[in-house]
Amino acid sequence: MKVLVLGCGSIGSSIIRLLLKEKFIDEIFCIAKDEKTAKGFLLKNFKDIEFKAADALDFKSIKSFMQKSDFVINALPSYLEVGGRNILVNLKILEACLKSGLNYLDFACYGDEGKKIAEQLLMKEEFEKEKLFALINAGVCPGLSNLLAKESSEDFDYLESIKIRTLEDQRSLEFVLPWSREGLFDVASKVLVYRNYKFFFKEPFTERESYEYPSFGKIPCYLLSHDEVYTIPHFIKVRNVDVKGGGSDIEILLALYKLGIFEDEKVRVGKFRISPKKFVYSIVKGTPTTKEFIKIIEEGILEDAHFGLFVDCKGYHKNNRVLVRKYVTFSQKMINKKLYGTNYISYPTALCSVIFLKSVYKRKLYGVMPPEALPKPARKNFLSELERKDIILNTEYKKL
């Protein structure tokens, strides 16, 4: 398989480094705006791929690379702000894939607020007609979270709720940004929840809950804007779905949110009126490059960090009310041994995307679908491959 990766930040570069180890990959192409930054992320692996510095949203610039590829991995943000409005990147790349006859994979959606659905799914019929396949929201969260929800849902006669809880926590001398700038500012977005078979929007960081994270204890968590709610209720029959996050990273974001850092409305500073959000966006560097992150690790700035994904499904099975919890955790210390220079967010996301790609490789799948819509053999293949990568998936079953 020949793969084109669009974007070479922390996730895009991590995917490339992982793909270089896979036998089913024949060739890797990459398009990103800045070659120097790409080299900072890929280091010695830069010479192992064919790279082009270009705007991935300019079809003419990327057409030649697309013609040489079998699959496109979109590692760009789900949106870009251009001239004061948001451009939906996923739809632009999906349209390019349709023109070129290519299959597609991405990690996140922007979300169609009117239809309460992932915007990529609106192109389902077009991809089916061309006998092309697009796997969307296929990272760790969303991605693995969706797949685990589907796996657990099959054990129930009546599914009352799917509660996805994440843990993002670091022990460090200073805060290390693990997400992209777009990911950082997404926390201020309205939160889509699914309650009593209906969609609602809620304010972020509300509905505080003390959640018992296995191995970590009780930690406060809050509603956050996550993409699972834009797909799961459309593919799994369930009454309630929401996503909350907790940990030191989330507490920092909560403090910034309360200070108004993410506000778009302009405030007066001396003689000028400025938007706090745009000002902070312009000065935040973004995720450290691989080279910078290695320095952070070796100088002892980041002692350790954890990302945890916990999927709780509650409902009835054979007249018993039960809870099925599936969860997985990643530590920075463990990641340092697996793919040095990646962080506790980029590595799980990249690893899951590569396993998803491997799981759908050579399968006759058409249309646009999230992980929970994958056929059972593909889902089982994913979980087997996750185990082969020494990632432990825990399952708890409890009668209520």
Phi, psi and omega per residue, in radians:
M1 nan 2.385 3.068
K2 -1.846 2.153 -3.001
V3 -2.040 2.363 3.025
L4 -1.870 2.113 3.106
V5 -1.803 2.148 3.104
L6 -1.730 2.013 -3.084
G7 1.792 2.429 -3.116
C8 -2.413 0.872 3.023
G9 -1.562 -2.617 -3.072
S10 -1.122 -0.678 -3.127
I11 -1.405 -0.839 3.139
G12 -0.992 -0.776 -3.133
S13 -1.194 -0.636 3.114
S14 -1.128 -0.697 3.089
I15 -1.079 -0.797 -3.140
I16 -1.054 -0.786 -3.127
R17 -1.101 -0.640 3.099
L18 -1.279 -0.707 3.139
L19 -1.095 -0.577 3.134
L20 -1.083 -0.327 -3.139
K21 -1.610 -0.140 -3.041
E22 -1.617 2.340 -3.100
K23 -1.267 -0.433 -3.098
F24 -1.403 -0.046 3.119
I25 -1.709 2.164 -3.139
D26 -1.623 -0.684 -3.056
E27 -2.696 2.549 3.131
I28 -2.183 2.243 3.032
F29 -1.985 2.654 3.138
C30 -2.486 2.384 3.045
I31 -2.157 2.205 3.076
A32 -2.594 2.809 -3.047
K33 -1.233 -0.624 -2.989
D34 -2.160 2.053 -3.112
E35 -1.190 -0.663 -3.136
K36 -1.080 -0.768 3.113
T37 -1.124 -0.730 3.116
A38 -1.040 -0.723 3.114
K39 -1.152 -0.612 3.112
G40 -1.145 -0.506 3.106
F41 -1.520 -0.682 -3.046
L42 -1.570 -0.409 -3.121
L43 0.908 -2.217 -3.051
K44 -1.162 -0.358 -3.141
N45 -1.301 -0.180 -3.129
F46 -1.045 -0.602 -3.105
K47 -1.280 -0.206 -3.080
D48 -1.563 -0.049 -3.113
I49 -2.205 2.930 3.020
E50 -1.747 2.093 -3.013
F51 -2.020 2.547 3.022
K52 -2.413 2.264 3.075
A53 -1.489 1.965 -3.095
A54 -2.839 2.929 3.042
D55 -1.473 2.009 -3.087
A56 -1.142 -0.281 3.120
L57 -1.553 -0.054 3.089
D58 -1.680 1.744 -3.027
F59 -0.989 -0.669 -3.138
K60 -1.084 -0.601 -3.120
S61 -1.258 -0.546 -3.042
I62 -1.820 -0.093 -3.051
K63 -0.966 -0.768 -3.082
S64 -1.105 -0.652 3.112
F65 -1.262 -0.632 3.137
M66 -1.152 -0.621 3.139
Q67 -1.149 -0.366 -3.139
K68 -1.648 -0.059 -2.977
S69 -1.878 2.840 3.035
D70 -1.853 -0.514 -3.008
F71 -2.498 2.418 3.081
V72 -1.919 2.227 3.027
I73 -1.874 2.031 -3.114
N74 -1.588 1.756 3.139
A75 -1.809 0.446 3.088
L76 -1.595 2.856 3.026
P77 -1.051 2.717 -3.117
S78 -1.248 -0.294 3.075
Y79 -2.598 2.760 3.022
L80 -2.320 2.428 3.116
E81 -1.533 2.064 -3.127
V82 -2.265 2.075 3.119
G83 1.043 0.607 3.086
G84 1.469 0.035 3.082
R85 -2.272 2.713 -3.098
N86 -1.536 2.190 3.060
I87 -1.665 2.187 -3.128
L88 -1.401 1.791 -3.035
V89 -1.115 -0.743 -3.086
N90 -0.969 -0.787 -3.096
L91 -1.153 -0.650 3.108
K92 -1.083 -0.781 -3.105
I93 -1.257 -0.665 3.089
L94 -1.059 -0.720 3.101
E95 -1.102 -0.683 3.098
A96 -1.144 -0.652 3.120
C97 -1.167 -0.671 3.083
L98 -1.064 -0.757 3.135
K99 -1.117 -0.599 -3.053
S100 -1.702 -0.089 -3.138
G101 1.215 0.752 -3.078
L102 -2.028 2.586 3.003
N103 -1.402 2.883 -2.871
Y104 -2.580 2.629 3.046
L105 -2.569 2.415 3.024
D106 -2.453 -3.056 -2.985
F107 -2.112 -0.209 -3.027
A108 -2.762 2.825 3.051
C109 -2.138 2.817 3.030
Y110 -1.485 -0.642 3.113
G111 1.623 2.156 3.048
D112 -1.486 1.869 -3.039
E113 -1.151 -0.545 -3.129
G114 -1.231 -0.820 -3.093
K115 -1.633 -0.076 3.141
K116 0.935 0.845 -3.101
I117 -2.563 2.678 3.079
A118 -1.090 2.273 -3.034
E119 -1.078 -0.478 -3.134
Q120 -1.103 -0.547 -3.104
L121 -1.166 -0.299 3.106
L122 -1.213 -0.214 3.133
M123 -1.823 0.254 -3.089
K124 -0.963 -0.888 -3.068
E125 -1.133 -0.647 3.132
E126 -1.115 -0.703 3.127
F127 -1.234 -0.653 3.097
E128 -1.102 -0.751 -3.127
K129 -1.054 -0.673 -3.129
E130 -1.557 0.061 -3.106
K131 0.954 0.816 3.085
L132 -2.013 2.839 -3.064
F133 -2.247 2.354 3.062
A134 -2.269 2.100 3.059
L135 -1.781 2.071 -3.015
I136 -1.932 2.787 3.105
N137 0.919 0.776 -2.963
A138 -1.913 1.006 3.010
G139 -1.988 -2.294 3.114
V140 -1.715 -0.776 -3.135
C141 -2.667 1.575 0.224
P142 -1.372 2.894 3.103
G143 2.309 -1.620 3.085
L144 -1.034 -0.646 3.123
S145 -1.020 -0.761 3.128
N146 -1.124 -0.769 -3.114
L147 -1.113 -0.742 3.122
L148 -1.142 -0.637 3.096
A149 -1.093 -0.746 3.126
K150 -1.148 -0.765 -3.140
E151 -1.031 -0.787 -3.131
S152 -1.231 -0.612 -3.062
S153 -1.059 -0.481 -3.093
E154 -1.253 -0.188 3.117
D155 -1.526 -0.039 -3.006
F156 -1.941 2.550 2.962
D157 -1.463 -0.618 3.071
Y158 -2.445 2.161 -3.085
L159 -1.788 1.978 -3.084
E160 -1.407 -0.790 -3.074
S161 -2.703 2.637 2.939
I162 -2.119 1.989 3.119
K163 -1.993 2.059 3.119
I164 -1.805 2.165 -3.140
R165 -2.154 2.338 3.121
T166 -2.049 2.697 3.047
L167 -2.193 2.163 3.097
E168 -2.261 1.857 -2.925
D169 -2.503 2.360 3.105
Q170 -2.345 2.533 2.992
R171 -1.887 1.886 -3.043
S172 -2.643 2.812 3.116
L173 -1.305 -0.443 3.073
E174 -2.582 2.728 -3.093
F175 -1.206 2.208 3.101
V176 -1.843 2.101 -3.098
L177 -1.245 2.003 -3.106
P178 -1.629 -0.158 -3.074
W179 -1.950 3.001 2.986
S180 -1.270 2.918 3.084
R181 -1.076 -0.694 3.127
E182 -1.096 -0.720 3.108
G183 -1.093 -0.651 3.119
L184 -1.078 -0.804 -3.057
F185 -1.425 -0.245 3.088
D186 -1.128 -0.363 -3.090
V187 -1.119 -0.321 3.142
A188 -1.535 0.001 -3.114
S189 -1.263 2.670 3.026
K190 -1.046 2.520 -3.053
V191 -1.762 2.143 3.079
L192 -1.490 2.218 3.063
V193 -2.203 2.821 -3.139
Y194 -2.168 1.949 -3.055
R195 -2.251 2.207 3.111
N196 0.933 0.775 3.091
Y197 1.209 0.308 3.116
K198 -2.316 2.630 3.125
F199 -1.568 2.497 3.062
F200 -2.488 2.668 3.000
F201 -1.810 2.377 3.140
K202 -2.168 2.834 3.052
E203 -1.303 2.493 3.097
P204 -1.162 2.694 3.098
F205 1.140 0.411 3.061
T206 -1.809 -3.136 3.127
E207 0.937 0.887 3.126
R208 -0.963 2.376 -3.094
E209 -2.418 2.456 3.057
S210 -1.670 1.831 -3.026
Y211 -1.805 2.397 3.122
E212 -1.502 1.664 3.108
Y213 -1.389 2.053 3.119
P214 -0.916 2.295 -3.139
S215 1.345 -0.186 -3.106
F216 -2.048 -0.332 -3.133
G217 1.537 -2.996 -3.113
K218 -1.348 2.194 -3.121
I219 -2.389 2.392 3.103
P220 -1.116 2.460 3.046
C221 -2.413 2.808 -2.967
Y222 -2.431 2.756 3.046
L223 -1.078 2.304 3.082
L224 -2.329 2.654 3.112
S225 -1.269 1.977 3.126
H226 -2.306 2.695 -2.985
D227 -1.430 -0.255 -3.089
E228 -1.012 -0.616 -3.067
V229 -1.248 -0.300 3.096
Y230 -1.417 -0.112 3.134
T231 -2.277 -0.778 -2.982
I232 -0.930 -0.837 -3.119
P233 -1.114 -0.322 3.126
H234 -1.457 -0.219 -3.055
F235 -2.202 -0.278 3.129
I236 -2.221 2.271 3.125
K237 -1.355 1.905 -3.079
V238 -2.625 2.647 -3.079
R239 -1.467 -0.690 -3.060
N240 -2.391 2.428 3.064
V241 -2.476 2.285 2.963
D242 -2.660 2.885 -3.133
V243 -2.276 2.271 3.077
K244 -2.281 2.665 3.125
G245 -2.284 2.616 3.107
G246 -2.500 3.051 -3.117
G247 2.033 3.017 -3.057
S248 -1.065 -0.661 3.129
D249 -1.071 -0.739 -3.109
I250 -1.214 -0.629 3.101
E251 -1.113 -0.652 3.085
I252 -1.129 -0.778 3.118
L253 -1.106 -0.666 3.103
L254 -1.072 -0.765 3.131
A255 -1.092 -0.744 3.116
L256 -1.136 -0.692 3.133
Y257 -1.090 -0.765 -3.138
K258 -1.170 -0.491 3.103
L259 -1.346 -0.168 3.124
G260 1.491 0.276 -3.101
I261 -1.079 -0.528 -3.062
F262 -1.641 0.155 -3.111
E263 -1.309 2.433 3.102
D264 -1.544 -0.458 -3.080
E265 -1.159 2.312 -3.061
K266 -1.236 2.523 3.068
V267 -2.149 2.704 -3.113
R268 -1.461 2.228 3.039
V269 -2.205 1.772 -3.054
G270 1.114 -2.137 -3.137
K271 -1.541 -0.083 -3.007
F272 -1.986 2.739 3.008
R273 -2.030 2.149 -3.073
I274 -2.311 2.690 3.058
S275 -1.530 2.098 3.111
P276 -0.937 -0.726 -3.109
K277 -1.087 -0.843 -3.103
K278 -1.201 -0.608 3.116
F279 -1.133 -0.851 -3.121
V280 -1.149 -0.687 3.115
Y281 -1.016 -0.645 -3.085
S282 -1.289 -0.375 -3.091
I283 -1.835 -0.253 3.104
V284 -1.315 2.222 -3.108
K285 -1.245 -0.600 -3.038
G286 1.785 -2.999 -3.069
T287 -1.106 2.384 3.069
P288 -1.037 2.493 3.048
T289 -1.168 2.941 3.108
T290 -0.969 -0.775 3.141
K291 -1.064 -0.770 3.141
E292 -1.198 -0.666 -3.101
F293 -1.217 -0.647 3.074
I294 -1.046 -0.701 3.110
K295 -1.119 -0.702 3.109
I296 -1.060 -0.731 3.136
I297 -1.187 -0.848 -3.043
E298 -1.225 -0.423 3.079
E299 -1.516 0.010 3.093
G300 1.295 0.277 -3.141
I301 -1.179 -0.759 3.092
L302 -1.834 1.819 -3.113
E303 -1.255 -0.846 3.086
D304 -2.889 2.863 3.116
A305 -2.702 2.769 -3.124
H306 -2.398 2.474 2.901
F307 -2.110 2.228 3.116
G308 -2.203 2.436 3.090
L309 -2.118 2.169 -3.064
F310 -2.260 2.112 -3.100
V311 -2.053 1.955 -3.117
D312 -1.841 2.098 3.051
C313 -1.963 2.237 -3.072
K314 -2.215 2.398 3.130
G315 3.057 -2.648 -3.065
Y316 -2.088 2.391 3.043
H317 -2.386 2.052 -3.124
K318 0.901 0.858 3.088
N319 1.212 0.096 3.067
N320 -1.843 2.346 3.046
R321 -1.487 2.139 -3.014
V322 -2.331 2.789 3.031
L323 -2.105 2.207 3.022
V324 -1.988 2.082 3.141
R325 -2.015 2.204 3.024
K326 -2.063 2.345 -3.117
Y327 -2.648 2.746 3.134
V328 -2.541 2.519 3.109
T329 -2.244 2.607 3.095
F330 -2.204 2.309 3.058
S331 -1.934 2.625 3.128
Q332 -1.105 -0.638 3.132
K333 -1.088 -0.677 3.089
M334 -1.190 -0.735 -3.126
I335 -1.125 -0.617 3.115
N336 -1.008 -0.500 3.138
K337 -1.481 -0.375 -3.061
K338 -1.644 -0.805 3.133
L339 -2.614 1.480 -3.012
Y340 -1.004 2.305 3.104
G341 1.753 -0.110 3.041
T342 -1.715 2.782 -3.083
N343 -1.894 3.119 -3.008
Y344 -1.265 -0.066 3.002
I345 -1.869 -0.824 -3.073
S346 -1.170 -0.676 -3.104
Y347 -1.156 -0.897 3.118
P348 -1.025 -0.679 3.139
T349 -1.117 -0.838 -3.126
A350 -1.155 -0.760 -3.126
L351 -1.040 -0.828 -3.130
C352 -1.112 -0.679 -3.133
S353 -1.123 -0.703 3.118
V354 -1.144 -0.716 3.121
I355 -1.179 -0.672 3.065
F356 -1.051 -0.790 3.137
L357 -1.031 -0.779 3.135
K358 -1.139 -0.593 -3.088
S359 -1.277 -0.469 3.137
V360 -1.763 -0.082 -3.133
Y361 -1.007 2.192 3.106
K362 1.239 0.090 3.063
R363 -1.514 2.541 3.138
K364 -1.513 1.483 3.136
L365 -2.093 2.391 -3.125
Y366 -2.319 2.604 3.131
G367 1.823 -2.893 3.129
V368 -2.097 2.214 -3.107
M369 -2.618 2.607 2.993
P370 -1.498 2.989 -3.088
P371 -0.989 -0.595 -3.107
E372 -1.197 -0.243 3.127
A373 -1.652 -0.072 3.128
L374 -1.132 2.568 3.067
P375 -1.129 2.692 -3.049
K376 -0.954 -0.755 3.126
P377 -1.005 -0.664 3.117
A378 -1.190 -0.679 3.119
R379 -1.161 -0.727 3.112
K380 -1.138 -0.676 3.106
N381 -1.089 -0.700 3.108
F382 -1.060 -0.860 -3.086
L383 -1.136 -0.629 3.092
S384 -1.155 -0.705 3.136
E385 -1.197 -0.639 3.085
L386 -1.053 -0.725 3.111
E387 -1.152 -0.670 3.117
R388 -1.141 -0.423 3.105
K389 -1.498 0.165 3.117
D390 1.134 0.542 3.039
I391 -1.733 2.090 -3.045
I392 -1.538 2.112 3.065
L393 -1.758 2.090 -3.117
N394 -1.714 2.524 3.093
T395 -2.305 2.279 3.057
E396 -2.107 2.436 3.116
Y397 -2.199 2.209 -3.071
K398 -2.431 2.289 3.018
K399 -1.405 2.380 -3.075
L400 -1.842 nan nan
